[in-house]
Amino acid sequence: MAINIVKAKIIESGKTMSQVVEELNRQDDFGSLQNLSQKLSRGTLKYTEAEKIASICGYEIIWKKREG
């Protein structure tokens, strides 16, 4: 599920996964496109990495308490 959300938000932002990986590598030594794909498919993407991806794509992660 989280895999689809991250990929969908990257696409919605108008960026490619390659562009996101490029920017991640400018900020940190993230690795390759294959590295990102594997993390998404294995479910091993760190929260801090998800935050960076969100920021690169123009999003922020918000925690909101459920009602009820």
Secondary structure, 3 states (H helix, E strand, C coil): CHHHHHHHHHHHCCCCHHHHHHHHHHHCCCCCHHHHHHHHHHCCCCHHHHHHHHHHCCCCCCCCCCCC
